[in-house]
């Protein structure tokens, strides 16, 4: 038999196509996030305007004391400057921690290998470029402690003792902070942050395109299963943007570009994806405060299959009991308050179910039942 000299494959072609697709300027024409300046925006302002309402915000000038901007290679630059398509820059970290290994997608690379990958042809020819997302960076690189600090909006203090409740878990705390680094076109595909946490993301160098949808609005082209444990979506961010961005834009997502020196607040349960527009380095951290404690606490107890970030040696069910024990030691009044709130919510939920059952028997219209259900203060639907 004769050997074929040409192979036609839609699968192979699409991989090649998305690897060579450039970031479209049309994706960058639309920004609608609310922006605040840290110079006249305090913790109480943040709580009242955004966190209590579970709404995202981009904060400028909140990271001015971070040494990372000098020691990791880049100071914040004006938004008007052109994108840098050059190499990723981790400053002194590349030299003294070059042999430390970090998680980069499916690979486990040394910092030296990752920087070489970003500088070589691989990052330009991959449909889904490798991207460091590592929770062990502070243990592996102890000197970074002096390079950054938790922004004041998310830090426990005497005036605001309930900003980061997971801190009281000490060594039992699930994974919560990550070093993020990657070349242009790398990034995070659509997801909801784990354990119903809030999160903050600080850009040290480069710029990132963010898209967000509220909890009740699943992004186009994204298909979570009923429990929320798995999400089906395109293989790469570039494939999603090429295929679904124009559709998503009509659904009015929160969209913006976060640049070096910017701080982003990601509210609990919000869908988001992040596309690096140029080589980027960032730090992100997840937390539970008094504003999302009820939802997180309930998820840990009633939907423990969704728990993540704990070692395999611990059961997922243990996170709720460990967290509760820590709250009982350090914040007993808050724990008592939230447990009463949850108990009342469950009672309301059961009443709503009873109303629904009686109403369906009496032929009452569904919208009346729905109105009664929505009056409950808590929903067991975690999406």
N, C-alpha and C positions, 0 to 999 in steps of 0.2 A: 504494500500500500504506500501511496505517496504521502510524505509528511507535509502538513500545512505550513506555509511560510508566513501567514498572517493570522493573528488571533483577534477576534472581535469579542470584547467583554465589557458590558455596561458597568459591572462592578469595578473592574480595574480602571476603567476610564474615569468614573466618578471620583475614585480615590486620587487619581492624578489631577483631575480638574480642581477639586477643592484644595489640594496642596498648593496649587499655583494661582488660585484666585486671590486677588488683592482685596484689601479692606476697602469697601466702597465709600466714597465721600458722602453718599446719600444716607449712610447709617449714622453720620455725625452731625446732621443738620438740625437735629431736634433734641432740645434739653428742657426738661420741665420740673426737675427736682427743686425743692425748697432749699435755699442756701442761707447760712448764717455765718457771721464772723465772730470768732471766739473773743475778740477784743471787747465786745459788748453783748455777750451771750453767755449767761451763767448756767450752773447746774439746774437751778430751779426753773429757769427759762426752758431748758431742754426737756425737763420732766413734764412741765405743763403743756408745752406746745407739741411735743413729739412722742416721747416714750409712753405717756399715759394714753395717748390716742393710737399707739402702735403704727406710727407713720415715719417713713424714712426722712433723713435730712443729710445734707453735705455741709460740713463745718470747715471754714477756712481759718488758718493761723492758730490752730490748736496744738501744733506739734513743734513749736519754735525752740523748745529746750532739748529736743532730741539730738544726741550726738551722732546718730546714724547718718544724718544728712552730710556730715563732714567725713566721717570715718568709713562710710560705705560708698562714697564716691560722687554724690550729687546733691546740690542744694536745690530747694524748690525753685522752679522757673515759671515765668509768666505763661499764661494760657495761650498767648499769641505766638509763642515760639513753635517752629515746625517740629513734627515728630522725628525722633531719632531712631533710625533703623539699624544702628550699629550694634555693638556688643553689650551684653549684660555686665553690670559693674557691681561687685560685692566688696570693693575696697580691700581693706586689710584682712577680711575674713577669708579671701581666696588664698592668702599667703600662709596664715598660721593654722588654718583648718582645712587645708587642701585635701587631706586624706580622709576626712570625716565623711561618712556616707549618709545620704538622705533619700527619702522616698520621692521618686519622680514618676508619677503614673505607675506603669507596670514594672518599672526598673528601680534598682537600688544603686545609685551612683555616688561616687565620691564628688566632692565639690569641684575638684579639678576636672574630672570627667564631664561633669555637667556644664561647666564653663566652656570646655572644649567643644562639646556638642552644640552649644548656643552659637559659638563662633564659626562652626563648620557648616557644611552643606546640609546636614541632617535636619536642622530646625527649619530650613527653607523648603525642603522637599517632603516633609511629613504633613499628612493631612491634619493630624492632631498632635502638634509638637509637645515634647516632654515638658513637664511643669512641676517644679518642686512644691510640694504641699506637705510640710513635715512638722509634726507636733513635738519632736524631741530636740529641736534646735537649741533651746536654752540649756539643756543638759549637756549637749555635745559641744556647745560654744559658750562657755560660762561668761566670757568677757562681754557678750552682747547685753548683759544686765545694765551696763553703764551707757549703752547706746540708745535705749528707749525706756519709756515708762508708760504706765496705763494713763490715758488722758483723764483729766479731772472729772469728766462727765460720768465715768464708769468706775471710779475708784471709791472704795469705802472711806468714810471720814467721820469725825464726830458729829458733824452736822447732817451727814447723809450716810447712816450706817448700813443701809439695805441696798446699796448699789450693786454689790457682787456677792450674792448669798452663797454661791458655790465655794467661795474662798474658805468658808468655815469647815469644809470637808477635808482640807489639807491634802494628804497623799491619796485619799480615796476619791478625789475629784476626777471626773472623767476628762479625757483629752479636751483642751479648751483653747490652746494658743498654737498658732502655726506660722512658720516662715513660708512665704510664697514668693517664688521667683520663676520667671519664664520668658522666652523670646516673644516677639510679635506673633499674633494669631494663636497663642496658647491661652489658657484660662480655665475657668470653671463653667461646666455646662449647667443647665437648669437644675436647681435643687432647692430644698428647704433645709435650713440649718438644723442640726441634730438636737434632740431632747427639748424641742420647743424653746430654745434659748434665743435671746437677743444676741446681736454681734456688733462689733465695730471693726473697721478695716482702715488701716493707715497706709498710704502710698509713700514709700521712701524715694523711689525713682521710677521714671516712666509715666505712662498714663493708661487708664483702663476705661473701657466703655461698659457701663452698667445698664441692665434692663431689669425692672422689677414689676411683679404683679402681686396684688393683695392676696391673702389666703384663700378667698372664695373664687379666685379667677385663675384657672390653670392655663398656662401659656399655650398658644397654638403649637402643634407638633410635639407636645409633651403628654405622655400617657402614664400616670401613676396607677398602680394596682389598687384594689379596694382598701387594703390595709395601709398603703403608703410605704411599704418596705422596699418596693422596686419601682423604678421609673424607666419607661421606654422612651427614647428620643433619638434624634440623628447621632451618628457616630462622632461627629466633630462639631465644634462651634461654627466653623465656616459653612458646613452643610446646612446647619439650622438657619444661619443668617441669609444665605442665598435662597433657601427654600421658603422660609416662614417669616422673615423680618417684615416684609410689606404687609402681610396679614396681621402680624402682631401689632404693628404701628397703628392700625385702625382700631385696635382694642384699647388704645390710650394707656400704655405702660408708663411707669416712672422711668425716665431715661436721662442719662447724663454721662459726662466724662469726668472721672476723678484723676487729678494730676498730682505730681510730686508735692507733698506737704498737705494734701487734703485728707480729711477724716470723714468716713462714711458710717452712718448708723443704719444697720439692717434690722428691722423689727422682727419679732418672733413670727414664724409661720409664713413669712413672705417668700414667694418664689423669686429667684434671681439667677442671672447668669452674668459672667464677667469675661470680656474679651480684651486681651492685652493689645493695645494699638502700637506698642513698641516694647523693647525689652524692659521688664518691670521687676521691682522688688517691693514687697509689702509685708506687713505684719497684721494678723487678724486675731481676734480673741472673742470667745463666746461667753455669755454670762446669763445668770438668772437674777432678776431684781424683784422688788415687791410688786412690780406691775405685771410680770408674767409668771409669778410663782404659782398661782393657782393652776394655770394651764399646764405648766411643766410638771408640777406635782401629780396632777391627775394622769397625765400621760405615763409617767413612771409607774404609777400604781395599776392603771386599768389597761394600758396598751404597752406593756413592757417589751413586747417584741420590737418596738420602734427604738428602744434604747440603743445608743452606740457610744463608742469612745471609752469603754472599759475593757480591761484585759480578759482573755478567754478563761482565766482561772476564776473569775467572778461571774455569777449568774446575772442576767439582765434584771431579774427581780430584786437583786440586792441594792440597786441604786436608790430605789425609793426608801428602803429601810435605813440605809446608810445616811442618806440626805436628811431624812426625818430626825435621826438621832443627833446629827450635827446641829440642826436647827433647834432641837430641844435644849441642847447645851448652850448655844450662843444667842438664839433669838426666840425664846420660849413664847413670848407674847404674840409675836408675828405668826408662829406656828399655830397657836391656839386660834387666832383670828382666821387664818386661811382654812383650817379644818372645819370651823363652824360655817364658813362661807361655802365650802364644798358640800357639806352635809345639807345645807339649805338648798343648794343648787340641785342636788340629787332628788330631794323631796319635790322640788318644782318640776323636775324632769318626769318623775313618776306621775305627778298630777296631770301634766300635759299628755302623757301616754293614756291615762285614764279618760281624759276629756276626748281624746281622739277616738278611743274605742267606743265610748258612749255616743259620740256625735255620728260616727259611721253607722251605728245601729239605728239612729233616729233620722238618718238621711240628711244630716246637716252638710252644707257645702264645705269642700276641703279648705277654702281660703280662711274660713272661720277657725278651723282646727289649727291651721298653720300659724295664724295670728297668736293663738294661745300658746303654741309651742315656742314661738320666738320671744315670748315674755319671760321665759325661764332664764336664769342668770348664768347657766352653764350648759354647754352642749357636749354630748359624748362623741360627736363627729369630729375627729381630729384633723380632717382636711376641711 
